[in-house]
Amino acid sequence: MGSCCFQCRHQVLFFQYGEPAGYACITSKGNRPHLLEGKRAVRIVDFGGLKKISDPAVKETLLEKCLTVCKSYDNVWITEYVDNPVIELFESRGFVRQDDSALLDGISLTSVSLIA
């Protein structure tokens, strides 16, 4: 699991059977979707599980833990490249795609923001 390129407020680690299985960083840094201007919002970044662990419950549990940490905020957002399969998981938990798309920081992949 890599290190977060943003200054994290919280790092969420998930262990399965005593081994690291998933990681996410929660921060208020980054380009906010326009709908979040002036609101108390945090962003989930670097969300993912280890490739050797294919159990979808790992990412589901990791997201649940992230949302628990984020409860005190008005909104939570993510920005991912448009074809990232993790978007489906976030949408199943109430995140809504925004119309504004951009290039991911430093990478020439089109991204989409989702807000809950």
C-alpha positions as CSV (number, residue, x, y, z in Angstrom):
1,M,0.0,0.0,0.0
2,G,1.4,3.3,-1.0
3,S,1.7,6.5,0.9
4,C,-1.0,9.1,0.5
5,C,0.1,12.2,-1.5
6,F,-2.4,14.4,0.4
7,Q,-2.0,15.5,4.0
8,C,-4.4,13.0,5.6
9,R,-6.7,13.8,8.5
10,H,-7.2,10.0,9.0
11,Q,-5.6,6.9,7.6
12,V,-7.9,3.8,7.6
13,L,-6.3,0.4,7.5
14,F,-8.3,-2.8,7.3
15,F,-6.8,-6.1,8.4
16,Q,-8.1,-9.6,7.4
17,Y,-6.9,-12.6,9.4
18,G,-4.2,-10.4,11.0
19,E,-2.8,-9.3,7.6
20,P,-3.2,-5.8,6.0
21,A,-5.9,-6.0,3.4
22,G,-7.0,-2.5,2.6
23,Y,-6.1,1.2,3.0
24,A,-7.7,4.6,2.5
25,C,-6.8,8.2,3.3
26,I,-9.3,10.8,4.4
27,T,-8.5,14.4,3.8
28,S,-10.1,17.8,3.2
29,K,-7.4,18.6,0.5
30,G,-7.9,18.4,-3.2
31,N,-10.1,20.0,-5.8
32,R,-13.7,20.0,-4.5
33,P,-16.7,19.5,-6.7
34,H,-18.6,22.8,-7.1
35,L,-21.5,21.5,-5.1
36,L,-19.3,21.3,-2.0
37,E,-18.1,24.9,-1.9
38,G,-18.6,26.3,1.6
39,K,-19.6,22.9,3.1
40,R,-17.8,20.8,5.6
41,A,-16.6,18.0,3.4
42,V,-13.9,15.4,3.3
43,R,-12.4,13.3,0.5
44,I,-11.6,9.6,0.4
45,V,-8.3,9.1,-1.6
46,D,-6.0,6.1,-2.2
47,F,-8.9,3.7,-1.5
48,G,-8.1,0.1,-2.3
49,G,-7.3,-3.4,-1.3
50,L,-4.3,-5.6,-1.9
51,K,-4.4,-7.3,-5.2
52,K,-3.7,-10.7,-3.6
53,I,-7.0,-10.4,-1.6
54,S,-9.9,-10.6,-4.1
55,D,-12.7,-10.8,-1.5
56,P,-15.1,-8.0,-2.3
57,A,-16.0,-7.8,1.4
58,V,-12.6,-6.2,2.1
59,K,-13.5,-3.1,0.1
60,E,-17.1,-3.0,1.4
61,T,-15.8,-3.1,5.0
62,L,-13.1,-0.6,4.3
63,L,-15.7,1.8,2.8
64,E,-17.9,1.3,5.9
65,K,-15.1,2.2,8.2
66,C,-14.3,5.3,6.1
67,L,-17.9,6.4,6.2
68,T,-18.0,5.9,10.0
69,V,-14.9,8.2,10.3
70,C,-16.6,10.8,8.0
71,K,-20.0,10.9,9.9
72,S,-19.3,14.4,11.4
73,Y,-19.0,16.0,8.0
74,D,-21.8,17.3,5.7
75,N,-20.5,15.5,2.7
76,V,-17.9,13.0,1.5
77,W,-16.5,12.9,-2.0
78,I,-14.2,10.8,-4.1
79,T,-12.5,11.5,-7.4
80,E,-11.6,8.5,-9.5
81,Y,-10.8,7.7,-13.1
82,V,-14.1,7.1,-15.0
83,D,-13.5,3.4,-15.6
84,N,-12.4,2.5,-12.1
85,P,-14.5,-0.5,-11.0
86,V,-14.6,0.8,-7.4
87,I,-17.1,3.5,-8.5
88,E,-19.8,0.9,-8.5
89,L,-19.2,0.2,-4.8
90,F,-19.4,3.9,-3.9
91,E,-22.6,4.3,-6.0
92,S,-24.2,1.3,-4.2
93,R,-23.6,3.3,-0.9
94,G,-25.4,6.4,-2.1
95,F,-22.6,8.3,-3.8
96,V,-23.8,10.3,-6.9
97,R,-21.7,11.0,-10.0
98,Q,-21.2,14.7,-10.7
99,D,-21.3,16.2,-14.2
100,D,-18.0,17.9,-13.9
101,S,-15.1,15.8,-15.1
102,A,-11.4,16.6,-15.2
103,L,-8.0,15.0,-15.5
104,L,-6.7,13.3,-12.4
105,D,-3.8,15.2,-10.7
106,G,-0.7,14.6,-12.7
107,I,-2.2,11.7,-14.8
108,S,-3.9,12.0,-18.2
109,L,-7.0,9.9,-17.2
110,T,-10.4,11.5,-17.3
111,S,-11.9,11.4,-13.8
112,V,-15.3,11.8,-12.2
113,S,-16.3,13.0,-8.8
114,L,-18.9,11.3,-6.7
115,I,-20.6,12.9,-3.6
116,A,-22.5,11.4,-0.7
